[in-house]
Amino acid sequence: MHQPVDDREWDPERWARAIKSPHRAVFRVEVWADGVQQTERAPYSQGSVTEDWVTAGPRWSLSLTPPASPAWRRWLAMQSVELRPYRGVKLNRTTTWWCPMGRYPVPPPPQGRPWSGAPISAEDYWSWISEGKWPLPIISPGGRISDQIEWAIREAGLGDVDVRATSTAEREPVFIDKQRDEWIGSAARSISAEVSLDRTGRPVVQDARRIGTPTTDLRGSVTSMVWTPEWAKVYNAVDVESSASNVDVRVRVALTDPKHPASPWRLGSSVRPRWRVYGYSSPLITTQSQAVSAGQRILERVSAAATKWSYTAVPDPTRSGGDSAYAPTLSNGVQVVQLQSIQTPLTLDGGPQQIDTVSTNTGELE
């Protein structure tokens, strides 16, 4: 069973202070096999970590180019190989703070003689959930929905689940007609929650994050920006329905602000509004209030895609998918955005951080 390591070096508040001080960026990748560290500084030429915030929560991926060395050939031939990248700030000769950038299981790659090496592309341990198929149909255990999500995660081999979701909604056992990852995502949306692995590999079930009070600031570090409308992925209403037997719950949650970039009056006109409706159903929805809450959270996500902002910025590895941030606009103003995708280089010559965000700002559309 995968057991995340308690990374005692990781302190977000200390990092926030350190990265604002004079420092030098440093990097390292640890190689672990069968729970034993093989090296704390594996050689590589290029690398990056990408965090994508999908509907059910952030997902991490790693890209790494190792040399065709005997050491790498030996490591990759071992059992249960795991890569642990870090980006750090070196303050002086004796003080370096490291920021963990996820945990990545790596299956043995194809090898031949002579071995020329190959780039490594790896997903975080969410792949265990997406690949851990159920022999459908099965029955959920019943009880608090957040506990049922924890059960589904543990069944995939991921222990030490951190349940922070505040919902106390319960549901009796029901037939599960989706695969594990789909069911977890659907169950999380039913209680306005999200599920992800944190940067030390621990599964976390928490309340879905919203565009709110910023926890990070892109201003001063942005080197370029582009605004791109993505209307094909935009919705301005959500229909929520319970698929449970003997439960008749149906609600529609819709945008009412005519200035919202995804409003039906902007996508259409005042005389012919254009409605784009996102459908969601779950047997875990049992009450009207639960359906309204789920619909509101889903609507925030599917309507915000109307204004996608892409930034390049000086790298800060503590930025995370789902965070709200202050960010500049094309007209030199400021807006609050939500971080959707963050690509962080693992080398000095890897370039800036690539950040995709969404916003409901209408200033650039007037």
C-alpha positions in Angstrom: 0.0 0.0 0.0 1.2 3.5 -0.8 2.1 5.4 2.3 3.0 9.1 1.9 6.0 10.3 3.8 5.6 13.0 6.4 7.7 15.7 4.8 8.7 17.8 7.8 10.6 20.3 5.7 7.4 21.6 4.1 6.1 24.7 5.9 4.0 27.0 3.6 4.3 30.0 5.9 8.1 29.7 6.1 8.2 29.2 2.4 6.2 32.4 1.8 8.8 34.4 3.8 11.8 32.6 2.2 10.8 33.1 -1.4 10.6 36.9 -0.9 14.2 36.9 0.5 17.3 37.0 -1.7 17.9 33.4 -2.8 19.0 31.0 -5.5 16.7 28.5 -7.0 17.8 24.9 -6.5 16.3 21.5 -7.6 16.4 17.8 -6.8 14.6 14.6 -7.6 14.6 11.7 -5.2 14.3 8.1 -6.4 12.6 5.6 -4.1 12.0 1.9 -4.7 9.8 -0.3 -2.6 9.7 2.4 0.1 13.5 2.8 0.3 15.3 5.9 -0.9 17.8 5.0 -3.6 19.2 8.6 -4.1 18.3 12.1 -3.0 19.7 13.7 -6.1 19.1 11.8 -9.3 20.7 13.4 -12.4 18.5 14.8 -15.2 18.7 17.4 -17.9 15.1 18.8 -18.2 12.0 18.4 -16.1 8.7 20.1 -15.1 5.7 19.4 -12.9 2.2 20.3 -14.0 -0.8 20.7 -11.7 -4.2 20.7 -13.5 -7.3 21.6 -11.5 -10.1 19.4 -13.0 -13.7 19.2 -11.9 -13.1 16.9 -8.9 -9.8 18.5 -7.8 -6.1 19.0 -8.7 -4.1 16.3 -10.6 -0.3 16.3 -10.8 2.0 15.1 -13.6 5.7 14.9 -14.0 7.9 15.2 -17.1 11.6 14.3 -16.7 14.5 13.6 -19.0 17.1 11.4 -17.3 20.5 10.5 -18.8 21.1 7.1 -20.2 23.2 6.1 -17.2 23.7 2.7 -15.5 22.2 4.2 -12.3 19.0 5.2 -13.9 18.7 1.8 -15.7 19.2 0.1 -12.3 16.6 2.3 -10.5 13.9 1.9 -13.2 14.3 -1.9 -13.1 13.4 -2.0 -9.4 10.0 -2.7 -7.9 7.6 0.1 -6.9 9.7 3.0 -8.2 8.5 6.4 -7.0 10.0 9.8 -8.1 9.8 12.8 -5.7 10.8 16.2 -7.3 11.5 19.3 -5.2 12.1 22.9 -6.0 13.9 24.9 -3.4 15.3 28.3 -2.3 18.9 28.4 -1.1 19.2 31.4 1.2 22.9 30.9 2.1 25.5 28.2 2.3 23.7 26.4 5.1 20.0 27.1 4.7 17.8 25.7 1.9 14.1 25.3 2.1 12.5 22.6 -0.2 9.0 22.6 -1.6 7.7 19.1 -2.5 6.2 18.8 -6.0 4.2 15.6 -5.7 4.8 11.9 -5.6 4.9 9.8 -8.9 4.8 6.0 -9.3 6.8 5.0 -12.4 6.4 1.5 -14.0 9.4 -0.1 -15.5 10.0 1.3 -19.1 11.0 -0.8 -22.1 14.7 -1.4 -22.0 17.2 -2.9 -24.5 20.9 -3.1 -25.0 22.5 -0.7 -25.3 20.0 1.3 -23.3 19.7 4.8 -24.7 17.3 6.2 -22.0 13.9 7.7 -22.5 11.9 10.7 -21.2 9.7 9.9 -18.2 6.1 10.9 -18.1 4.3 10.0 -14.9 1.0 10.8 -13.2 0.5 11.1 -9.4 -1.2 8.4 -7.4 -4.6 9.3 -8.7 -3.7 6.9 -11.5 -4.2 4.1 -8.9 -7.8 5.3 -8.5 -8.5 5.7 -12.2 -7.0 2.3 -13.0 -8.5 0.6 -10.0 -11.6 -0.7 -11.7 -14.5 -2.1 -9.8 -16.3 -5.3 -10.9 -19.6 -3.5 -11.6 -22.2 -3.4 -10.2 -21.3 -3.1 -6.5 -23.0 -1.5 -3.5 -21.6 1.4 -1.6 -21.2 1.0 2.2 -23.7 3.7 3.1 -23.3 6.4 5.8 -21.8 9.8 5.6 -20.9 10.5 1.9 -17.4 11.9 2.8 -16.7 8.6 4.6 -17.9 6.7 1.5 -15.4 8.7 -0.6 -12.7 7.7 1.8 -13.7 4.1 1.5 -13.4 4.2 -2.3 -9.9 5.8 -2.1 -8.6 3.3 0.5 -9.9 0.4 -1.6 -7.6 1.6 -4.4 -4.6 1.2 -2.1 -4.2 4.8 -0.9 -4.2 5.1 2.9 -4.1 8.0 5.3 -6.9 9.9 3.8 -7.4 13.5 5.1 -11.1 14.2 5.2 -11.7 17.9 5.7 -15.1 18.2 3.9 -17.6 19.8 6.2 -20.7 18.2 4.7 -22.6 15.8 7.0 -24.9 14.5 4.3 -25.5 10.8 4.5 -26.8 8.1 2.1 -27.9 4.5 2.6 -26.1 1.9 0.5 -26.8 2.2 -3.3 -25.7 0.4 -6.4 -22.6 2.0 -8.0 -23.0 2.2 -11.7 -19.8 4.2 -12.4 -16.1 3.3 -12.2 -14.1 4.3 -9.2 -12.7 7.6 -10.3 -16.0 8.7 -11.9 -18.0 7.7 -8.7 -15.6 9.6 -6.4 -15.9 12.7 -8.5 -19.7 12.5 -8.7 -19.9 11.8 -5.0 -17.7 14.8 -4.2 -19.8 17.1 -6.4 -22.9 15.9 -4.5 -21.6 17.4 -1.3 -19.8 20.4 -2.9 -16.4 18.9 -2.3 -13.2 18.0 -4.3 -10.7 15.2 -4.0 -7.0 15.4 -4.7 -3.5 14.3 -3.6 -1.5 17.0 -1.8 2.1 17.7 -2.7 3.3 15.0 -0.3 1.0 12.3 -1.9 -1.7 12.3 0.8 -5.3 12.0 -0.4 -7.4 15.0 0.7 -11.2 15.3 0.6 -12.1 19.0 1.2 -14.8 21.6 0.4 -14.6 22.7 -3.2 -12.6 25.9 -3.6 -14.2 29.0 -5.0 -13.0 32.3 -6.5 -12.6 34.2 -3.2 -10.1 35.9 -1.1 -6.7 35.6 -2.8 -4.0 33.5 -1.2 -1.3 34.4 -3.7 -0.4 37.4 -5.9 0.8 37.2 -9.5 1.4 40.9 -9.8 5.0 41.8 -10.0 6.1 38.4 -11.3 4.1 38.2 -14.6 6.2 38.5 -17.8 3.4 38.1 -20.3 -0.4 37.5 -20.5 -3.0 36.4 -23.0 -6.8 36.5 -22.6 -8.7 33.7 -24.6 -12.4 33.1 -24.6 -13.4 29.4 -24.6 -17.1 29.5 -25.3 -17.3 25.8 -26.3 -16.7 24.8 -22.7 -18.9 27.4 -21.1 -22.3 26.8 -19.5 -24.7 29.3 -17.9 -27.1 26.9 -16.1 -26.8 23.6 -14.3 -29.6 21.0 -14.1 -29.2 18.8 -11.0 -31.3 15.6 -10.6 -31.3 12.8 -8.1 -31.0 9.4 -9.8 -31.9 7.5 -6.6 -35.1 5.5 -6.7 -38.1 7.0 -4.9 -36.4 10.4 -4.7 -37.9 13.2 -6.8 -35.3 16.1 -6.7 -34.7 18.3 -9.7 -33.4 21.9 -9.7 -31.9 24.3 -12.2 -29.3 26.8 -11.0 -28.6 29.6 -13.5 -26.7 32.8 -13.9 -28.7 35.9 -13.3 -26.1 38.6 -13.7 -26.4 40.0 -17.2 -22.8 41.3 -17.0 -21.3 37.9 -16.4 -19.3 36.9 -19.5 -21.2 33.6 -19.8 -24.7 35.0 -19.2 -27.3 33.9 -21.7 -27.8 37.5 -22.7 -24.1 37.9 -23.7 -23.9 34.6 -25.5 -27.1 35.4 -27.2 -29.1 38.7 -27.0 -31.6 40.5 -24.9 -34.4 39.2 -27.1 -32.9 35.7 -27.7 -30.8 34.6 -24.7 -28.6 31.5 -25.4 -28.8 28.9 -22.7 -26.1 26.3 -22.4 -27.1 23.8 -19.8 -24.7 21.4 -17.9 -26.4 18.2 -16.6 -25.5 16.4 -13.4 -27.2 13.5 -11.7 -26.3 11.3 -8.7 -28.0 8.8 -6.5 -26.3 10.5 -3.6 -28.5 13.7 -4.1 -31.4 13.3 -1.8 -32.6 16.8 -0.8 -33.5 20.0 -2.5 -30.9 22.0 -0.5 -28.1 19.5 -1.4 -29.0 19.7 -5.1 -28.9 23.6 -5.0 -25.6 23.6 -3.2 -24.0 21.2 -5.7 -25.5 23.1 -8.6 -24.1 26.4 -7.4 -20.6 25.0 -7.0 -20.7 23.3 -10.4 -22.0 26.5 -12.0 -19.1 28.5 -10.7 -16.7 26.2 -12.4 -18.4 25.7 -15.8 -19.3 29.4 -16.2 -15.9 30.8 -15.2 -14.2 29.2 -18.2 -15.7 32.0 -20.3 -12.6 34.1 -19.5 -9.4 32.1 -19.6 -6.2 34.1 -18.7 -2.8 32.6 -19.5 0.3 34.1 -17.7 4.0 33.4 -17.7 5.6 34.3 -14.4 8.7 34.0 -12.3 8.3 30.5 -10.8 6.8 30.1 -7.3 6.3 26.4 -6.6 3.8 27.1 -3.8 1.1 28.2 -6.2 -1.5 25.5 -6.4 -4.5 24.7 -8.6 -7.7 26.1 -7.1 -6.0 29.0 -5.4 -7.4 32.4 -5.8 -4.9 35.1 -6.8 -4.5 38.7 -7.6 -3.5 39.1 -11.3 -3.0 41.9 -13.8 -5.3 42.6 -16.8 -4.6 43.8 -20.3 -5.6 47.3 -19.3 -3.2 47.5 -16.4 -5.9 46.8 -13.9 -6.2 44.0 -11.3 -8.6 41.1 -11.0 -9.1 38.1 -8.9 -8.5 34.8 -10.8 -8.6 31.1 -9.9 -5.5 29.0 -10.9 -6.4 26.1 -13.2 -3.2 24.8 -14.6 0.4 25.5 -13.4 3.5 24.2 -15.1 6.7 24.6 -13.0 10.2 24.0 -14.4 12.6 21.8 -12.5 15.7 23.4 -14.0 17.2 26.9 -14.1 17.0 27.0 -17.9 13.4 25.7 -17.9 11.9 29.1 -18.5 9.1 30.8 -16.6 6.1 29.3 -14.8 3.1 28.7 -17.2 -0.2 29.5 -15.5 -3.7 29.2 -16.9 -6.5 30.8 -14.9 -10.2 31.6 -15.1 -12.0 34.8 -14.0 -15.5 36.3 -14.1 -14.0 39.7 -14.7 -15.9 41.6 -17.4 -13.7 44.7 -17.7 -11.8 43.4 -20.8 -15.1 42.6 -22.5 -16.8 46.0 -22.4 
